[in-house]
Amino acid sequence: MRIRTPAALRGFTLVELMIVVVILGILAAVAIPAFTRYVKRSKTSEAQGNIAKIYQGQLAYFQANLERGGVSYVNAGALPTTSPGANKYPANVALWSANGQWTNIGFSLDSGHYYQYSSPGTTTGYTAIAIGNLDGDPNYATFSRTGILNSGETQGSIIQITNELD
């Protein structure tokens, strides 16, 4: 005589398990790229915030320089000097504080960061630039904002973004 087990004690069939695996696979295929984009987008906020700081620093420097009889913006070269990659630059306060051009506009980074910054300036304007490479491929993400001297007043552009999620 065969003993029958109640339905509540039976296990899942192979078909039921395969359906669950397929559903989980579809969810992972959708969620992983969305999560990756989310992480990259959060890292781009660093560049946008620092571009705004550099822009404001250039404005403040120009006004102070104007009061002393000068008429120019700071010409700050690229820091760090190595090309950006997928890894963060390590925190290096000494690198920023040792550079007189960056200290003139009051800009430094005291924590690790993903972007290389520069701000070429002349007597007629400047551009605040952030260049990054979040995924380590040959393409770079570029954020820039320009300020141009027009009739004694600096007029700024909006932030220009190229390959934001690179």
Buried (B, 14 or more C-beta within 10 A) or exposed (E): EEEEEEEEEEEEEEEEEEEEEEEEEEEEEEEEEEEEEEEBEEBBEBBBEBBEBBBBBBBEBBEEBEEEEEEBBBEBEBBBEEEBBEEBBEEBEEBBEEBEBBBBBEBBBEEEBBBBBBBBBEEEBBBBBBBBBBEEEEEBBBBBBBBEBEEEEBEBEEBEBEBBBB
